[in-house]
């Protein structure tokens, strides 16, 4: 038989478990996820963490050789339909072909809700105007989130190095 304190303890335990899950699923850094940090993480580090990609491609971009790795189906991270990682970053006049330039997550429906995005990455630097499709959040620290038509569930999340010229949305609440 449950004691009167049992429901309270269950709520507290549930809240702690949710908080721990959010911390593990969404690292504190705004422009990172799952151990990948654009501008820092290398091909070798991505391979060590996620294994070989499902598909690879290479192309020339501004005269440099770049690569794209796609992880999908059973090779995608848990909760993600597809993860696309682009390599090759020109920074300070130096090209680093083995460094993550950007990566895109296509989460399974319901994995990243609007509330979870704000809890994990904070208030966005810019929110798309109401009615603009697709609804989106833009973070100066390098994250663009596009939502479903109801602006409730993230459909794509694009991580890039910090974007210093992101307009801020004055006093708007996401």
Protein Blocks (a to p, Z undefined) as FASTA:
>chain_A
ZZfklmmmmmmmmmmmmmmmmmmmmcfblkbgehiaghkacfklmmmmnopafbdcddde
ehiacdddddehjlpcehiabdcddehideehiacfkbcfbdcddddehklgfklmmmmn
opafbdcdehiacdddddfkopacdddfkomacfbdcdddddfkbccdehiaZZ
